[in-house]
Amino acid sequence: MKELVEEIARALVDDPEQVSANEIVSQQSIVIELGVAKSDLGKIIGRKGQNVQAIRTILNAASGKTKKRIILELLE
């Protein structure tokens, strides 16, 4: 899942080298922390949060396979 989020984020931002993701696995959930450059944070969020919501929707669809809840957090 971490690689999926990184690949989507790299496609959206101007500085793909600054994209980093960290995956924290617990018993019932997976938390993915996504870090990007400050100038690219708006591109990840998108207008009215549409981009980040679309990424979360993709993760929720893929979470059926892992049977765990996947949470995406944006780091500043």
Contact map, one row per residue, 1 for C-alpha under 8 A:
1111100000000000000000000000000000000000000000000000000000100000000000000000
1111110000000000000011100000000100000000000000000000000000000000000000000000
1111111000000000000000000000000000000000000000000000000000000000000000000000
1111111100000000000000000000000000000000000000000000000000000000000000000000
1111111110000000000010000000000001000000000000000000001000000000000000000000
0111111111000000001110000000000001000000000000000000000000000000000000000000
0011111111100000000000000000000000000000000000000000000000000000000000000000
0001111111110000000000000000000000000000000000000000001000000000000000000000
0000111111111001001000000000000000000000000100000000000000000000000000000000
0000011111111111101000000000000000000000000000000000000000000000000000000000
0000001111111001000000000000000000000000000000000000000000000000000000000000
0000000111111100000000000000000000000000001100000000000000000000000000000000
0000000011111111000000000000000000000001001100000000000000000000000000000000
0000000001011111000000000000000000000001000000000000000000000000000000000000
0000000001001111111000000000000000001001000000000000000000000000000000000000
0000000011101111111000000000000000000000000000000000000000000000000000000000
0000000001000011111000000000000000000000000000000000000000000000000000000000
0000000000000011111100000000000000111000000000000000000000000000000000000000
0000010011000011111110000000000001111000000000000000000000000000000000000000
0000010000000000011111000000000001110000000000000000000000000000000000000000
0100110000000000001111100000000111100000000000000000000000000000000000000000
0100000000000000000111110000000111000000000000000000000000000000000000000000
0100000000000000000011111000011110000000000000000000000000000000000000000000
0000000000000000000001111100011100000000000000000000000000000000000000000000
0000000000000000000000111110111000000000000000000000000000000000000000000000
0000000000000000000000011111110000000000000000000000000000000000000000000000
0000000000000000000000001111100000000000000000000000000000000000000000000000
0000000000000000000000000111110000000000000000000000000000000000000110000000
0000000000000000000000001111111000000000000000000000000000000000000111100000
0000000000000000000000111101111100000000000000000000000000000000000111100000
0000000000000000000000111000111110000000000000000000000000000000000001111000
0100000000000000000011110000011111000000000000000000000000000000000001111000
0000000000000000000011100000001111100000000000000000000000000000000000011110
0000110000000000001111000000000111110000000000000000000000000000000000011110
0000000000000000011110000000000011111000000000000000000000000000000000000111
0000000000000000011100000000000001111101100000000000000000000000000000000011
0000000000000010011000000000000000111111100000000000000000000000000000000001
0000000000000000000000000000000000011111100000000000000000000000000000000001
0000000000000000000000000000000000001111110000000000000000000000000000000000
0000000000001110000000000000000000011111111100000000000000000000000000000000
0000000000000000000000000000000000011111111110000000000000000000000000000001
0000000000000000000000000000000000000011111111000000000000000000000000000000
0000000000011000000000000000000000000001111111000010000000000000000000000000
0000000010011000000000000000000000000001111111000011000000000000000000000000
0000000000000000000000000000000000000000111111111111100000000000000000000000
0000000000000000000000000000000000000000011111111111000000000000000000000000
0000000000000000000000000000000000000000000011111110000000000000000000000000
0000000000000000000000000000000000000000000011111100000000000000000000000000
0000000000000000000000000000000000000000000011111111100000000000000000000000
0000000000000000000000000000000000000000000011111111110000000000000000000000
0000000000000000000000000000000000000000001111101111111000000000000000000000
0000000000000000000000000000000000000000000111001111111100000000000000000000
0000000000000000000000000000000000000000000010001111111110000000000000000000
0000000000000000000000000000000000000000000000000111111111000000000000000000
0000100100000000000000000000000000000000000000000011111111100000000000000000
0000000000000000000000000000000000000000000000000001111111110000000000110000
0000000000000000000000000000000000000000000000000000111111111000000000000000
0000000000000000000000000000000000000000000000000000011111111100000000000000
1000000000000000000000000000000000000000000000000000001111111110000001000000
0000000000000000000000000000000000000000000000000000000111111111000011000000
0000000000000000000000000000000000000000000000000000000011111111000000000000
0000000000000000000000000000000000000000000000000000000001111111110000000000
0000000000000000000000000000000000000000000000000000000000111111111111000000
0000000000000000000000000000000000000000000000000000000000011111111100000000
0000000000000000000000000000000000000000000000000000000000000111111000000000
0000000000000000000000000000000000000000000000000000000000000111111100000000
0000000000000000000000000000000000000000000000000000000000000011111110000000
0000000000000000000000000001110000000000000000000000000000000011011111000000
0000000000000000000000000001110000000000000000000000000000010010001111100000
0000000000000000000000000000111100000000000000000000000000110010000111110000
0000000000000000000000000000111100000000000000000000000100000000000011111000
0000000000000000000000000000001111000000000000000000000100000000000001111100
0000000000000000000000000000001111000000000000000000000000000000000000111110
0000000000000000000000000000000011100000000000000000000000000000000000011111
0000000000000000000000000000000011110000000000000000000000000000000000001111
0000000000000000000000000000000000111100100000000000000000000000000000000111
